[in-house]
Amino acid sequence: MYKRQSKQATIFDFGMPLGIELDPNNRWVKKSEMIPWDIIEVRYSELFKDSFTGNVAKPLRLVLGALIIQSERRISDEELVQQISETPCLQYFCGFPGFKQEVPFHSSSMVHFRKRFNLEMFADINELIIAKANNQDLEKLSLQQQNPSSEADEEPDDIPPPEGTIIIDATCAPQNIRFPQDLSLLNEARENLERMIDELHVISDGEKPRTYRKKARQAFLKIARKKKKTRKEIRKGIGQQLRFVKRNLKIVDLYLASGRGLLPKRLQRLMIIKKLYAQQLEMYEKRKHQVKNRIVSLGQYWVRPIVRGKARAKCEFGSKIQLSVTDGFTRLERISYDAYNESEDFITIIERWRKRNGRYPAKALADEIYRNKKNLTFCREHGIEMLGKPLGRPKKGVVIDKKQVRLNEIKRVEVERKISYAKGSFGLGLIRTKLQITSKSVIALSIIAMNIAHAVRLFFAQLFGRLFWVFWLKKTHIDLTKLVSE
């Protein structure tokens, strides 16, 4: 059940001890002004089917506010709850009527908060925040989000001339997992199977089947503790662990065939181990190191290796995300835990830009990988200038303006700055959540928190700009009324 909340009181009505007042220029006060809470709450209340029975859910401002604070401060769930209970400005941001020295909710509720939002809702919230920062009609945008027209997919006949610039790039959001070595993965799978055997075995069955767990553990440690391991030693150790895992899998299957049962989580882990065993056996027998949909973590089996070719790490383990930047605001275009060619999404991203703005962008800045024939043809047909080095060998008589190419590269660096900023300040550099749905929520929240921070900087930049011009006009003794009339 969900009950709509009343509008947030102003900072002057916010209850503080000893008559202390919040600073109107406090960053959390300004950030609260950048979010259309009322409109988002209407969408949030629709998630609760029954509005009259059950426990009352936490208000939207508390839920979303806590998620945004955690994304910016990069703290654990337990630390987040403590900081909210200790800090007045954070309580104001979360919609409290006054300062209270009490825990607002249990830290375990943060998992349910992250599950409650999907990527589509996060995208709508991000659009509303960007629209409010750009002084657009929020009510109209909210209605469009709630009732998407089928005609929106059709290209209108009278499209205005292209205008604006979009910058596109892809990156990897690494997941917090142990570095996936084949030997350690098989050892973990073997230990998991041994625990399953212990659970399935009953004293009345007699003697427990042999698993040679001590021998297997010693064989693993003999190689794992070595600082320098040869290929021959690693291959020998993998072969040994494969045989131990095969034996344990047969024992578990016999128990299950006899009518014994495992918990759903254990059954899911068993399916993952069987798939891991098949992949490792294929690589071992064929003497290769690549396999389709390779499992690199038993706990987070959906994570895949993403080859980026960076100097720091040629291969990262996490999700591949596609971002676009327009006028300093970032949008999350795609999240996938499977590696893909980012150039495939170029046309889709441009079409989304056209639906939002009613026209195509005049310029598109992207890496060379986006400059294929299909994308270049699309840009040529719609009057979009795709900046970058031309494909193929330079034509005779055509002089390439290297200075302009360099300037375009400098403009494209903005998306790289956004990626670095999100990874360094908003938790995109290492995703610590354990579930796939919550990991995607953390990625989307990092983009939302970064856009809110940009909106606050934009507000102060405009404010200081206006103050500067007022000060300059007064200093130069220019009559403001005369200037306006002219």
N, C-alpha and C positions, 0 to 999 in steps of 0.2 A: 504494500500500500504506500502511496506517496501523497503528501499534502503540499500544495503550492505555498511558497514562503512569501512573506510581505517584502516590499522593497527595502533595500539596504539603507540604513540610516547614514547621514552624512558624518564626516569625521568629527564634527562639532557635537553631534549627538551620541557619539560612541563613548560608552561609559568607561572612564579611567579612574584609578585610585588617586586620592590626594589632589583632585582637580587638574591633573596633568592632561594636556591635549596632544593629539597626534599632529605631526608636522604635515601640512598639506602637500609639501613637496617630497614626502617620503616615497621611495620608489615603489613600495607595495601599494600605497594609496593610489599612485598614478597608474600602476598596472591594473588595479581593480577597475579604474575608469575606462580602460581600453577594451574591456570584455563586455559584450551585451548579455549580461546574466539573464535578464527576463526572457529574451527570445530563446536562448539555449535551454532554459528551464521548461519551456513549453514542449520542446522536442524530448527532453529528458523524462518528463512525466508520462510520455506515451510508451516508455519502456515497461511501465508497470500496468499490467492488464487489469488487475483487480484494485480498485481505488478505495474500497470500503472495508476490506478484511485484511488481517495479517499485521505484522509489525510495521511501524512507520519507518520508511527508508530515510537515510540521511539526505539532507537537502543538497540540491545540485551545486550550490556555491561552495559548500564544505567539501564535497567529493572532488569536483574539478579543481578547486583551489588547492587542496592537498596534493593532488597529482602534479600540478604545475610547480608548486613549491619544491616537491621532491625532485622533479626534473631539473630545476635550476640549481639546487643546492647539492644534488648528487649524494644523498644520504639514505640510510636504510629506513625501513618502515618504522622501526622502534625509535630511532633518532628523530624522525619526522614528527611523530606524535609528541615527543618531549619538547621539541622546539616550538610547536604550535601552542602547547600549554604554557610556555614560558614567555612568548613574544607577543606583545599587543598588536603590532602592525600585521603579523601573520594571521592573528585572529580576526582583525578587521577585513583582511583579504578573503578570508574564508566565510565572511558573513555573520560573524558574531555581533550581537547588539552591544556587548560590552566585554571588558577584559575579565576572564575567569581563570583562576589557577586550578584547573582541573583537566584531566585527560579527555579530549573530545570523543574518542572512539578507540577501540583496541587496534593494535598494529596489524593484526591478522586481517582486518577489514580492507586493508589496502589491496590485497589480492582480488577481492570481490569488486572493488572500485575499478581496477584495471580491466577486469573481465566484462564489466557492464557496458563499456563503450566499444563499438566496432570501428573499423577503419573509415567506413562511410560517414559515420557521425563525427569522427574526429576531423575529417576533411571539411564537413559542413561548418564545424566550429571554427576551423582555421579560416574559411572564407568569410565568416561573419566578423572575425577579428580584423581581417585585412580590409573589409568593406567599411567598418567603423573608423579605422585609421585613415581611410581615404574619403571619409564623409559621404558615403554612398547610402542609398535607401535600404535600410536593414529589413524593413517589413516586406518589401517587394522581393528581396533576395530570399528571405525565409519562406515565403509562399512558393517561390520557384523550387526551393529545395524539397519542400513537402509534397509538391505536386509537379514532378518533372513531366513535361509534355513530350509525347511521342514525336511531335513534329520538330523537336529540338535536334534530332539526329539528322534531319534533312537540311541540306544547304540552301539558304534562301537565295532568291534571284538577285535582289538588290543589296549586295554587301558593300559597305563603305570602303574607301581606299585603305590599304594597310597602314597601320600606325602602331608604334611601340616597338620594344625590344624584349626578346625572351632569351634567357641563358639556360642551357640544359647540360647536365652532367650526371654521372652515376658514381656511386661509391659503395663501400662495404661497411656494414655496422657489425663489428666483431662480437661474437658471443663469448661469454665467460666460461669457457670449457678448458679442460686439460689438453695439452698438445697431443693430438691423436697419433700415438705410435701403435703399430699393429700388435706388437708383443704385449703392451700394457692393456690394450682393448680385449685381447683374447684372455689374458689373466683375469680381468674384471668379469668377463662373461663366465669363465670357469667358476669363480667364487660365487657369482649369482646362482649358478646351477647347483652348486653344493648346498647353498641355503635352501633352495627349493626341495632338494632331496631330503634334507633334514626335516622340513615341514611335512612332506608327504609320507615319510616313514612313520610307522606305528610300531610300538614295542611288540605287539602280538605278531608282527610279520617275521620276527626272528632277527637274525643278523642283518645289519645294514649292508647294502651292496658296496663293494670297494670302489672308492673314487680316487685313491692315491693322492689325496690332497696335500699331504706333507711333501711327498716326492715332487709334485707339480710346483708347489711353492718354492722349494729349494732350486728347482730347475729355472724358474723365473728369476729369482734373486741372484743366481749365479751370473746371469747375463746383465740384469738391470743395474747391478752395483758396479759394473765395470765402467770406467771413465771413457775408454776407447773400445768400441765394439767393431769387430770385422763383419763384413757382409755374410761370411760363412757362419759365424756364431749367431747372428741375428736370424738367419734362415733356419738354422738348426733349432733355435728356441721357438720360432713360430711353428715349425713342424711338430714339436713336442706338445705345445699348448693346443694345437688343432686336434691332436689325438686325444688329449684329456677332455676337451670340450665335446668331441664326438661321443666318447664313452658316457659322459654325464647326460648328454641329450637322449641317448638310448634309454638310460635308467629312468629319466623323467617321463619319457613317452610310455614306458611300461607301466609306471604308476598311474598315469592318466588313463591308460587303456583299461586298467583294472577297476576304474570307477572313482578314483580319488580326484579331488578338485583343488584348484588354486584360486586365490583371490584375483579379481579382474586386473589389478595392477601387475601381479606376478605373471598372469597369462600374456599381457601385453609385452612385458619384458622378455618372456620366453619367445614370442614371435620375432622380436627384434634380434635376439641372440641367434636364432636360426638363420635370419637373413644375414647377420654379420658373419656367421660361420660359412655360409655359402659364398659370400664375397671374398673372404680371406682364403678359402680353399681354392677358389678360381684363380686368384692372384698368385698363390703359392705354387699351384701345379703348372700354370702357364708362364711363371717367372716374369710377372708384370706388376706394375704399381698403380694401375688405374682401373677403375670399374665404375659402371653406371650407378648413380644414386648411392655413392659410397657413404657408409655410416661412419662417422668420426666421433660419436659420443653415444653411449647407451642411455644416459639420462635425458639427452636432448637429441633424439634420433633424427629429427627433421633438419638439423644443421648440416650444411654441405660445404665442401671446400670451394672458395671463390678465388680464382687466380686473377690477380690484378697487376702483377709485375712491378710492384713498387720496390723501392730500394730497401725499405725497412723490412718488409715481408712480402715475398713474391706470391704467397698463398695465404689467404685469411679465411677464418671459419666463422660464418655468420650469414647474414642476409644481404642481398644485393638490392640497393635502393636507388631509385631514379628521382632526381630533384630538378625543379625549374625555379628560376629567380626572375621576378619582374618588379621593377621599381623598388628594389631592396627587400621585398617580401618573398619568402620561400614557400614552395608547395611540394608536398610529397606525392609523386605521380605513380610510383609502383614499389611494392615490396615483394621480394621473392627469395626463398631459401635455395632455389635452384639457379645455377649459373645460366645467364641468357645474354644475347647480344643486345646491348642497349639501343642500337640504331633502329631496332624493330618498333620501338615506342615513339619515335620522333613524330610521325604523322598523327598518332593518337593525342599526343601532348599538344600539338599545334591546334588540332580540332577542339580540344577542351578550352584552349585559350580563346578561340573564335567564339565559342558558346558563351563564355564569360563576358567578353568585351564587345561582341557583335561584329567584329572584324578580325582579319588576320594580322599578325605582327608584321611590321615592315622589315625587321631584321631578326635573324636567329643566329645565336652564337653557340657553337658546340665543338666537341673534339673532332678530329679527322675521321674517327670511326663512324660518325653520323653522316659523313659526306659520301654516301653511296649514290648510285644512279637513280634509285627509286626516290630517295628523299630529295635529291637535287631536281628531279623532274617535277615533283609535287610543289616545290618552292617556286619553280619557274612558272608553273601554271597559275599560281595564286599570287604572284607578284611579291614573293618573299625573298629578300636578299640573304642568302646563307653565307655568312662571312667565313673566310678561311682560304687556305691554299687550294687552288684548282686541282682536280684529279689528273693523274697521268703525267706524261712528259710535257714540258712547256711547249706551246705552239710557236712556230716561227713568226717573227714579227710582232709578237705579243709581249709587252714589257710588264712584268709583275711589279706592282708598287709594294716594295718590301716594307716601307715605312707604314703604309696603311695596314698591311698584314700584321705588323708588330703591334700597332695600336688596337687592332681587333683582339689580339691575344691578351693584351693588357685589360681590355674590357671584360673578356671572358673569365679573367682571374677572380671576378667577384663571386662566382659560384664556388670557386675553390676556397675563398675566404669564409663563405658561409658554412661549407663542410667542415673546415678546420675549427670554426667557432662553435658549431654544434657538437663536435667531438670533444673539444676541450672544455666547454663550459656547460653543456646541457646533457651530458651522459651518453651521447651517441658513439663515443669512442670505445665503450665497453658495456654491452647489455648484460646486466646481472640477473635478470629474472629467469625463472626456470621453465615456464610454460611458453608455448608458441604464441598463444593469443595475447598473453601479457607482454611478451617481448615486442610484438607488433605495436601494442599500445604505448610502450615506452618510447619507441622510435617516433611514432606520430606526436607524442607529447613533447619530445625534444624540439620538433619543428615548431609547434605551437608556442612553446615558451620562448624560443628564439624570435619569433615574429612579434610577440608581446614586448620583448625587450627592445626590438627595433622600433616599434610604434612609440614607446616611451622616449627613446632618443630623438625620434622625429618630432615629437611634441615639444621637447625642450629646445631643439634646434630652431623650430619655427618661433617659439616664444622669445628666445634670445635674439633671433633675427629681427623681430618686431621691436624689441626694446632698443636694439642698436640703432635702428632707423629713427625712432623717436628721439633718442639721445642726440643723434647726428643732426637732425632737423632743428632741435632746440639750440644746439651749439652753434650752428651756422645762422641762427636768427631768421629762419624761413617761416613765414606765416602759414600755418597748416590749413587754415580755412581758405586762404587765397589759393593755396596749391590744389586743394580739392575742387574749388570752383573752376579753376582753369582746366 
